[in-house]
Amino acid sequence: MQINRNIVPNFYRVLQEQDEQKQISNAQELKDAFATLVNAADSQGPFFLGANISFVDVQVAPWIIRLSRVLKPYRAWPDPDAGSRWGAWVNAIEANEHVKATSDDELYIDSYERYAQNRPNTSLLASAINSGRSLP
């Protein structure tokens, strides 16, 4: 699945990388992974399959939320372009009552600080990203 193979590892590569130039190239890979999903999505949206939230949206929502809650403060992740298909999808996910009910903005910053600083022994996932291995 695109999310587990491309979005999740690229998210952590952007977050954990301390070298600014590598952050930029990793961010482009993450943007490309999201673009692949956007290109496969219903053209009108706002959700992946159209007007209603679907399983794909539920799977990708946590990672869309983490862009603004984690990557924006730690890595200056840009807001989506106004009027873009990607922007419509992000806005629909962010505005969804069920997504809102499961998201606590305060927890994101605290939970991901150690990843952003790439502290040793943070987790098996962090170690896998740092060593170039597949995710545990």
OpenMM code with the backbone's topology and positions (N, CA, C; nanometers):
from openmm import Vec3, app, unit

residues = "MET GLN ILE ASN ARG ASN ILE VAL PRO ASN PHE TYR ARG VAL LEU GLN GLU GLN ASP GLU GLN LYS GLN ILE SER ASN ALA GLN GLU LEU LYS ASP ALA PHE ALA THR LEU VAL ASN ALA ALA ASP SER GLN GLY PRO PHE PHE LEU GLY ALA ASN ILE SER PHE VAL ASP VAL GLN VAL ALA PRO TRP ILE ILE ARG LEU SER ARG VAL LEU LYS PRO TYR ARG ALA TRP PRO ASP PRO ASP ALA GLY SER ARG TRP GLY ALA TRP VAL ASN ALA ILE GLU ALA ASN GLU HIS VAL LYS ALA THR SER ASP ASP GLU LEU TYR ILE ASP SER TYR GLU ARG TYR ALA GLN ASN ARG PRO ASN THR SER LEU LEU ALA SER ALA ILE ASN SER GLY ARG SER LEU PRO".split()
positions = [
    Vec3(0.0846, -0.1184, 0.0000),
    Vec3(0.0000, 0.0000, 0.0000),
    Vec3(0.0888, 0.1242, 0.0000),
    Vec3(0.0527, 0.2208, -0.0757),
    Vec3(0.1258, 0.3470, -0.0903),
    Vec3(0.1554, 0.4118, 0.0455),
    Vec3(0.0629, 0.4058, 0.1364),
    Vec3(0.0793, 0.4744, 0.2645),
    Vec3(0.1914, 0.4108, 0.3461),
    Vec3(0.1874, 0.2790, 0.3624),
    Vec3(0.2882, 0.2112, 0.4435),
    Vec3(0.4252, 0.2056, 0.3780),
    Vec3(0.4300, 0.1971, 0.2480),
    Vec3(0.5585, 0.1854, 0.1781),
    Vec3(0.6248, 0.3193, 0.1507),
    Vec3(0.5469, 0.4225, 0.1306),
    Vec3(0.6035, 0.5503, 0.0883),
    Vec3(0.5771, 0.6661, 0.1841),
    Vec3(0.4556, 0.6804, 0.2284),
    Vec3(0.4239, 0.7961, 0.3121),
    Vec3(0.4857, 0.7832, 0.4514),
    Vec3(0.4643, 0.6717, 0.5176),
    Vec3(0.5150, 0.6560, 0.6543),
    Vec3(0.6677, 0.6679, 0.6601),
    Vec3(0.7430, 0.5898, 0.5821),
    Vec3(0.8892, 0.6042, 0.5930),
    Vec3(0.9396, 0.7418, 0.5499),
    Vec3(0.8792, 0.7999, 0.4475),
    Vec3(0.9237, 0.9328, 0.4042),
    Vec3(0.8914, 1.0399, 0.5078),
    Vec3(0.7789, 1.0265, 0.5747),
    Vec3(0.7453, 1.1190, 0.6836),
    Vec3(0.8564, 1.1182, 0.7886),
    Vec3(0.8948, 0.9986, 0.8313),
    Vec3(0.9979, 0.9889, 0.9350),
    Vec3(1.1355, 1.0303, 0.8836),
    Vec3(1.1644, 1.0087, 0.7570),
    Vec3(1.2922, 1.0561, 0.7010),
    Vec3(1.3003, 1.2089, 0.7060),
    Vec3(1.1901, 1.2737, 0.6722),
    Vec3(1.1871, 1.4202, 0.6797),
    Vec3(1.2060, 1.4648, 0.8246),
    Vec3(1.1327, 1.4035, 0.9147),
    Vec3(1.1340, 1.4456, 1.0545),
    Vec3(1.2679, 1.4186, 1.1229),
    Vec3(1.3274, 1.3033, 1.0989),
    Vec3(1.4489, 1.2650, 1.1703),
    Vec3(1.5764, 1.3253, 1.1128),
    Vec3(1.5758, 1.3583, 0.9864),
    Vec3(1.6984, 1.4078, 0.9226),
    Vec3(1.7406, 1.5413, 0.9838),
    Vec3(1.8665, 1.5535, 1.0172),
    Vec3(1.9189, 1.6760, 1.0763),
    Vec3(1.9861, 1.7668, 0.9731),
    Vec3(2.0292, 1.7101, 0.8620),
    Vec3(2.0925, 1.7875, 0.7553),
    Vec3(1.9838, 1.8556, 0.6712),
    Vec3(1.9911, 1.9873, 0.6590),
    Vec3(1.8852, 2.0634, 0.5913),
    Vec3(1.8682, 2.0241, 0.4446),
    Vec3(1.9769, 2.0015, 0.3728),
    Vec3(1.9669, 1.9632, 0.2315),
    Vec3(1.8988, 1.8274, 0.2159),
    Vec3(1.9294, 1.7354, 0.3049),
    Vec3(1.8641, 1.6041, 0.3005),
    Vec3(1.7175, 1.6155, 0.3408),
    Vec3(1.6877, 1.7067, 0.4328),
    Vec3(1.5475, 1.7303, 0.4690),
    Vec3(1.4683, 1.7731, 0.3460),
    Vec3(1.5281, 1.8605, 0.2662),
    Vec3(1.4612, 1.9107, 0.1459),
    Vec3(1.4364, 1.7978, 0.0466),
    Vec3(1.5358, 1.7144, 0.0230),
    Vec3(1.5164, 1.6038, -0.0724),
    Vec3(1.4189, 1.5008, -0.0171),
    Vec3(1.4242, 1.4740, 0.1134),
    Vec3(1.3281, 1.3812, 0.1738),
    Vec3(1.1865, 1.4378, 0.1679),
    Vec3(1.1732, 1.5684, 0.1880),
    Vec3(1.0414, 1.6322, 0.1797),
    Vec3(0.9841, 1.6193, 0.0392),
    Vec3(1.0692, 1.6305, -0.0612),
    Vec3(1.0216, 1.6148, -0.1989),
    Vec3(0.9710, 1.4731, -0.2224),
    Vec3(1.0395, 1.3745, -0.1666),
    Vec3(0.9929, 1.2359, -0.1795),
    Vec3(0.8576, 1.2176, -0.1126),
    Vec3(0.8377, 1.2807, 0.0021),
    Vec3(0.7087, 1.2721, 0.0702),
    Vec3(0.6005, 1.3424, -0.0116),
    Vec3(0.6321, 1.4589, -0.0659),
    Vec3(0.5359, 1.5295, -0.1518),
    Vec3(0.5002, 1.4449, -0.2733),
    Vec3(0.5990, 1.3791, -0.3312),
    Vec3(0.5740, 1.2923, -0.4469),
    Vec3(0.4833, 1.1753, -0.4097),
    Vec3(0.5025, 1.1195, -0.2903),
    Vec3(0.4179, 1.0084, -0.2454),
    Vec3(0.2729, 1.0541, -0.2302),
    Vec3(0.2535, 1.1715, -0.1727),
    Vec3(0.1175, 1.2247, -0.1616),
    Vec3(0.0607, 1.2584, -0.2994),
    Vec3(0.1437, 1.3094, -0.3892),
    Vec3(0.0982, 1.3426, -0.5247),
    Vec3(0.0493, 1.2182, -0.5979),
    Vec3(0.1143, 1.1050, -0.5746),
    Vec3(0.0701, 0.9792, -0.6353),
    Vec3(-0.0717, 0.9462, -0.5907),
    Vec3(-0.0997, 0.9655, -0.4632),
    Vec3(-0.2356, 0.9421, -0.4133),
    Vec3(-0.3343, 1.0421, -0.4722),
    Vec3(-0.2959, 1.1673, -0.4766),
    Vec3(-0.3842, 1.2708, -0.5315),
    Vec3(-0.4170, 1.2404, -0.6772),
    Vec3(-0.3186, 1.1958, -0.7528),
    Vec3(-0.3409, 1.1634, -0.8945),
    Vec3(-0.4351, 1.0452, -0.9128),
    Vec3(-0.4417, 0.9568, -0.8132),
    Vec3(-0.5321, 0.8421, -0.8202),
    Vec3(-0.6712, 0.8746, -0.7655),
    Vec3(-0.6847, 0.9882, -0.6997),
    Vec3(-0.8104, 1.0251, -0.6349),
    Vec3(-0.9125, 1.0782, -0.7349),
    Vec3(-1.0382, 1.0754, -0.6914),
    Vec3(-1.1462, 1.1374, -0.7678),
    Vec3(-1.1095, 1.2835, -0.7941),
    Vec3(-1.1280, 1.3290, -0.9148),
    Vec3(-1.0825, 1.4637, -0.9515),
    Vec3(-1.1609, 1.5751, -0.8823),
    Vec3(-1.2851, 1.5479, -0.8440),
    Vec3(-1.3673, 1.6509, -0.7805),
    Vec3(-1.3541, 1.6511, -0.6285),
    Vec3(-1.3384, 1.5320, -0.5708),
    Vec3(-1.3213, 1.5212, -0.4257),
    Vec3(-1.4422, 1.5658, -0.3461),
    Vec3(-1.4239, 1.6166, -0.2299),
    Vec3(-1.2951, 1.6518, -0.1722),
    Vec3(-1.2189, 1.5329, -0.1144),
    Vec3(-1.2902, 1.4216, -0.0896),
    Vec3(-1.2231, 1.3035, -0.0357),
    Vec3(-1.1674, 1.2188, -0.1497),
    Vec3(-1.0998, 1.1118, -0.1150),
    Vec3(-1.0314, 1.0297, -0.2148),
    Vec3(-1.1268, 0.9776, -0.3224),
    Vec3(-1.2420, 0.9250, -0.2802),
    Vec3(-1.3370, 0.8678, -0.3764),
    Vec3(-1.4479, 0.9641, -0.4154),
    Vec3(-1.4443, 1.0844, -0.3646),
    Vec3(-1.5479, 1.1809, -0.4001),
    Vec3(-1.6004, 1.2560, -0.2793),
    Vec3(-1.7324, 1.2652, -0.2719),
    Vec3(-1.7965, 1.3492, -0.1708),
    Vec3(-1.7909, 1.2926, -0.0291),
    Vec3(-1.7757, 1.1610, -0.0165),
    Vec3(-1.7816, 1.0982, 0.1154),
    Vec3(-1.6477, 1.0381, 0.1555),
    Vec3(-1.6218, 1.0418, 0.2847),
    Vec3(-1.4994, 0.9833, 0.3376),
    Vec3(-1.4999, 0.8322, 0.3130),
    Vec3(-1.3831, 0.7780, 0.2815),
    Vec3(-1.3714, 0.6352, 0.2507),
    Vec3(-1.2572, 0.5743, 0.3316),
    Vec3(-1.2366, 0.4449, 0.3125),
    Vec3(-1.1296, 0.3739, 0.3826),
    Vec3(-0.9928, 0.4350, 0.3524),
    Vec3(-0.9701, 0.4755, 0.2295),
    Vec3(-0.8412, 0.5375, 0.1944),
    Vec3(-0.8210, 0.6646, 0.2760),
    Vec3(-0.9241, 0.7455, 0.2880),
    Vec3(-0.9149, 0.8689, 0.3665),
    Vec3(-0.8825, 0.8391, 0.5127),
    Vec3(-0.9479, 0.7370, 0.5663),
    Vec3(-0.9235, 0.6981, 0.7052),
    Vec3(-0.7784, 0.6538, 0.7235),
    Vec3(-0.7242, 0.5841, 0.6249),
    Vec3(-0.5854, 0.5377, 0.6329),
    Vec3(-0.4843, 0.6519, 0.6209),
    Vec3(-0.5134, 0.7486, 0.5382),
    Vec3(-0.4174, 0.8571, 0.5140),
    Vec3(-0.4384, 0.9766, 0.6079),
    Vec3(-0.5542, 0.9871, 0.6698),
    Vec3(-0.5842, 1.1024, 0.7559),
    Vec3(-0.4794, 1.1263, 0.8648),
    Vec3(-0.4341, 1.0242, 0.9366),
    Vec3(-0.3338, 1.0519, 1.0408),
    Vec3(-0.2063, 1.1158, 0.9862),
    Vec3(-0.1704, 1.0808, 0.8650),
    Vec3(-0.0476, 1.1352, 0.8058),
    Vec3(-0.0700, 1.2750, 0.7507),
    Vec3(-0.1901, 1.3011, 0.7008),
    Vec3(-0.2238, 1.4378, 0.6592),
    Vec3(-0.2233, 1.5297, 0.7816),
    Vec3(-0.2812, 1.4838, 0.8909),
    Vec3(-0.2846, 1.5621, 1.0147),
    Vec3(-0.1428, 1.5891, 1.0646),
    Vec3(-0.0566, 1.4891, 1.0562),
    Vec3(0.0810, 1.5059, 1.1051),
    Vec3(0.1607, 1.6082, 1.0232),
    Vec3(0.1206, 1.6333, 0.9004),
    Vec3(0.1920, 1.7342, 0.8216),
    Vec3(0.1840, 1.8704, 0.8894),
    Vec3(0.0623, 1.9103, 0.9289),
    Vec3(0.0455, 2.0421, 0.9909),
    Vec3(0.0809, 2.0423, 1.1392),
    Vec3(0.0627, 1.9310, 1.2074),
    Vec3(0.0866, 1.9259, 1.3520),
    Vec3(0.2317, 1.8948, 1.3879),
    Vec3(0.3026, 1.8257, 1.2990),
    Vec3(0.4394, 1.7832, 1.3299),
    Vec3(0.5407, 1.8431, 1.2324),
    Vec3(0.5227, 1.8170, 1.1035),
    Vec3(0.6236, 1.8637, 1.0081),
    Vec3(0.6237, 2.0153, 0.9906),
    Vec3(0.5092, 2.0774, 1.0024),
    Vec3(0.5075, 2.2239, 0.9881),
    Vec3(0.5898, 2.2908, 1.0990),
    Vec3(0.5660, 2.2593, 1.2265),
    Vec3(0.6472, 2.3257, 1.3288),
    Vec3(0.7937, 2.2814, 1.3318),
    Vec3(0.8194, 2.1547, 1.3050),
    Vec3(0.9573, 2.1059, 1.3139),
    Vec3(1.0381, 2.1237, 1.1857),
    Vec3(0.9714, 2.1189, 1.0696),
    Vec3(1.0446, 2.1223, 0.9427),
    Vec3(0.9869, 2.2221, 0.8422),
    Vec3(0.9042, 2.3148, 0.8897),
    Vec3(0.8465, 2.4204, 0.8050),
    Vec3(0.7721, 2.3646, 0.6836),
    Vec3(0.6969, 2.2572, 0.7045),
    Vec3(0.6172, 2.1984, 0.5964),
    Vec3(0.5188, 2.3028, 0.5448),
    Vec3(0.5077, 2.3190, 0.4136),
    Vec3(0.4204, 2.4236, 0.3588),
    Vec3(0.2720, 2.3854, 0.3630),
    Vec3(0.1883, 2.4864, 0.3709),
    Vec3(0.0444, 2.4644, 0.3568),
    Vec3(0.0171, 2.4257, 0.2119),
    Vec3(-0.0911, 2.3513, 0.1872),
    Vec3(-0.1242, 2.3172, 0.0480),
    Vec3(-0.1620, 2.4422, -0.0311),
    Vec3(-0.1393, 2.4372, -0.1604),
    Vec3(-0.1774, 2.5490, -0.2469),
    Vec3(-0.3292, 2.5663, -0.2446),
    Vec3(-0.3729, 2.6892, -0.2250),
    Vec3(-0.5161, 2.7195, -0.2239),
    Vec3(-0.5774, 2.6815, -0.3581),
    Vec3(-0.6922, 2.6164, -0.3530),
    Vec3(-0.7631, 2.5791, -0.4748),
    Vec3(-0.7143, 2.4513, -0.5401),
    Vec3(-0.6101, 2.3897, -0.4856),
    Vec3(-0.5580, 2.2655, -0.5446),
    Vec3(-0.6397, 2.1457, -0.4985),
    Vec3(-0.6313, 2.0375, -0.5718),
    Vec3(-0.6998, 1.9137, -0.5326),
    Vec3(-0.6440, 1.8658, -0.3991),
    Vec3(-0.5116, 1.8759, -0.3842),
    Vec3(-0.4475, 1.8386, -0.2583),
    Vec3(-0.5019, 1.9253, -0.1441),
    Vec3(-0.5133, 2.0544, -0.1651),
    Vec3(-0.5658, 2.1438, -0.0632),
    Vec3(-0.7088, 2.1105, -0.0237),
    Vec3(-0.7905, 2.0754, -0.1214),
    Vec3(-0.9294, 2.0374, -0.0926),
    Vec3(-0.9340, 1.9122, -0.0060),
    Vec3(-0.8469, 1.8170, -0.0364),
    Vec3(-0.8431, 1.6924, 0.0403),
    Vec3(-0.7966, 1.7191, 0.1834),
    Vec3(-0.6892, 1.7952, 0.1979),
    Vec3(-0.6388, 1.8283, 0.3313),
    Vec3(-0.7471, 1.8999, 0.4115),
    Vec3(-0.8128, 1.9980, 0.3526),
    Vec3(-0.9174, 2.0728, 0.4226),
    Vec3(-1.0335, 1.9830, 0.4627),
    Vec3(-1.0720, 1.8905, 0.3752),
    Vec3(-1.1822, 1.7990, 0.4066),
    Vec3(-1.1449, 1.7075, 0.5231),
    Vec3(-1.0226, 1.6577, 0.5224),
    Vec3(-0.9763, 1.5714, 0.6322),
    Vec3(-0.9717, 1.6515, 0.7622),
    Vec3(-0.9115, 1.7691, 0.7569),
    Vec3(-0.8980, 1.8534, 0.8770),
    Vec3(-1.0343, 1.8929, 0.9347),
    Vec3(-1.1338, 1.9125, 0.8493),
    Vec3(-1.2657, 1.9577, 0.8934),
    Vec3(-1.3578, 1.8435, 0.9356),
    Vec3(-1.3211, 1.7210, 0.9053),
    Vec3(-1.4082, 1.6074, 0.9351),
    Vec3(-1.4245, 1.5898, 1.0865),
    Vec3(-1.5487, 1.5809, 1.1314),
    Vec3(-1.5765, 1.5724, 1.2749),
    Vec3(-1.5139, 1.4494, 1.3397),
    Vec3(-1.5081, 1.3390, 1.2675),
    Vec3(-1.4518, 1.2161, 1.3239),
    Vec3(-1.2999, 1.2261, 1.3364),
    Vec3(-1.2378, 1.2893, 1.2406),
    Vec3(-1.0930, 1.3111, 1.2480),
    Vec3(-1.0624, 1.4057, 1.3636),
    Vec3(-1.1383, 1.5132, 1.3742),
    Vec3(-1.1174, 1.6094, 1.4831),
    Vec3(-1.1299, 1.5427, 1.6198),
    Vec3(-1.2244, 1.4503, 1.6312),
    Vec3(-1.2489, 1.3844, 1.7595),
    Vec3(-1.1333, 1.2943, 1.8026),
    Vec3(-1.0478, 1.2574, 1.7096),
    Vec3(-0.9378, 1.1665, 1.7431),
    Vec3(-0.8019, 1.2355, 1.7441),
    Vec3(-0.7996, 1.3665, 1.7280),
    Vec3(-0.6730, 1.4394, 1.7192),
    Vec3(-0.6582, 1.5369, 1.8350),
    Vec3(-0.5439, 1.5336, 1.8997),
    Vec3(-0.5116, 1.6279, 2.0059),
    Vec3(-0.3829, 1.6990, 1.9662),
    Vec3(-0.3965, 1.8232, 1.9239),
    Vec3(-0.2822, 1.8981, 1.8712),
    Vec3(-0.1640, 1.9033, 1.9674),
    Vec3(-0.1902, 1.9189, 2.0954),
    Vec3(-0.0831, 1.9309, 2.1947),
    Vec3(0.0044, 1.8056, 2.1999),
    Vec3(-0.0566, 1.6907, 2.1878),
    Vec3(0.0191, 1.5657, 2.1979),
    Vec3(0.1178, 1.5466, 2.0839),
    Vec3(0.0859, 1.5990, 1.9676),
    Vec3(0.1730, 1.5767, 1.8524),
    Vec3(0.3120, 1.6343, 1.8737),
    Vec3(0.3198, 1.7572, 1.9185),
    Vec3(0.4503, 1.8216, 1.9373),
    Vec3(0.5328, 1.7445, 2.0398),
    Vec3(0.4726, 1.7134, 2.1536),
    Vec3(0.5450, 1.6398, 2.2577),
    Vec3(0.5863, 1.5007, 2.2113),
    Vec3(0.4966, 1.4325, 2.1439),
    Vec3(0.5228, 1.2945, 2.1028),
    Vec3(0.6318, 1.2831, 1.9978),
    Vec3(0.6459, 1.3835, 1.9141),
    Vec3(0.7396, 1.3736, 1.8018),
    Vec3(0.8695, 1.4514, 1.8212),
    Vec3(0.8851, 1.5181, 1.9340),
    Vec3(1.0068, 1.5959, 1.9576),
    Vec3(1.1321, 1.5084, 1.9488),
    Vec3(1.1292, 1.3922, 2.0098),
    Vec3(1.2480, 1.3045, 2.0089),
    Vec3(1.2821, 1.2569, 1.8684),
    Vec3(1.1801, 1.2395, 1.7831),
    Vec3(1.2067, 1.2031, 1.6433),
    Vec3(1.2690, 1.3217, 1.5692),
    Vec3(1.2154, 1.4416, 1.5935),
    Vec3(1.2663, 1.5613, 1.5260),
    Vec3(1.4115, 1.5891, 1.5638),
    Vec3(1.4484, 1.5516, 1.6848),
    Vec3(1.5868, 1.5688, 1.7291),
    Vec3(1.6720, 1.4461, 1.6962),
    Vec3(1.6074, 1.3415, 1.6463),
    Vec3(1.6726, 1.2150, 1.6108),
    Vec3(1.7562, 1.1615, 1.7268),
    Vec3(1.6923, 1.1569, 1.8434),
    Vec3(1.7599, 1.1047, 1.9625),
    Vec3(1.7869, 0.9552, 1.9467),
    Vec3(1.9022, 0.9095, 1.9926),
    Vec3(1.9319, 0.7656, 1.9863),
    Vec3(1.8309, 0.6857, 2.0683),
    Vec3(1.8048, 0.5641, 2.0232),
    Vec3(1.7158, 0.4708, 2.0925),
    Vec3(1.5743, 0.5239, 2.1107),
    Vec3(1.5290, 0.6061, 2.0174),
    Vec3(1.3932, 0.6589, 2.0248),
    Vec3(1.2911, 0.5471, 2.0080),
    Vec3(1.3103, 0.4646, 1.9063),
    Vec3(1.2182, 0.3540, 1.8807),
    Vec3(1.2787, 0.2617, 1.7760),
    Vec3(1.2183, 0.1453, 1.7599),
    Vec3(1.2616, 0.0544, 1.6538),
    Vec3(1.2398, 0.1178, 1.5174),
    Vec3(1.1307, 0.1909, 1.5035),
    Vec3(1.1021, 0.2583, 1.3770),
    Vec3(1.2112, 0.3604, 1.3451),
    Vec3(1.2474, 0.4423, 1.4422),
    Vec3(1.3515, 0.5433, 1.4202),
    Vec3(1.4836, 0.4779, 1.3823),
    Vec3(1.5167, 0.3693, 1.4494),
    Vec3(1.6409, 0.2978, 1.4171),
    Vec3(1.6366, 0.2413, 1.2762),
    Vec3(1.5219, 0.1889, 1.2353),
    Vec3(1.5080, 0.1348, 1.0995),
    Vec3(1.5250, 0.2453, 0.9954),
    Vec3(1.4642, 0.3602, 1.0180),
    Vec3(1.4778, 0.4732, 0.9251),
    Vec3(1.6239, 0.5160, 0.9162),
    Vec3(1.6894, 0.5288, 1.0301),
    Vec3(1.8293, 0.5730, 1.0321),
    Vec3(1.9230, 0.4758, 0.9622),
    Vec3(1.8910, 0.3477, 0.9680),
    Vec3(1.9796, 0.2476, 0.9076),
    Vec3(1.9396, 0.2114, 0.7651),
    Vec3(1.8283, 0.2675, 0.7169),
    Vec3(1.7840, 0.2376, 0.5812),
    Vec3(1.7122, 0.1043, 0.5677),
    Vec3(1.6771, 0.0432, 0.6794),
    Vec3(1.6040, -0.0845, 0.6768),
    Vec3(1.4542, -0.0591, 0.6594),
    Vec3(1.3823, -0.1650, 0.6276),
    Vec3(1.2368, -0.1532, 0.6182),
    Vec3(1.1792, -0.1353, 0.7586),
    Vec3(1.0578, -0.0848, 0.7647),
    Vec3(0.9948, -0.0573, 0.8931),
    Vec3(0.9616, -0.1857, 0.9667),
    Vec3(0.9720, -0.1814, 1.1006),
    Vec3(0.9404, -0.3014, 1.1803),
    Vec3(0.7915, -0.3315, 1.1780),
] * unit.nanometer
topology = app.Topology()
chain = topology.addChain("A")
for resn in residues:
    res = topology.addResidue(resn, chain)
    for name in ("N", "CA", "C"):
        topology.addAtom(name, app.Element.getBySymbol(name[0]), res)
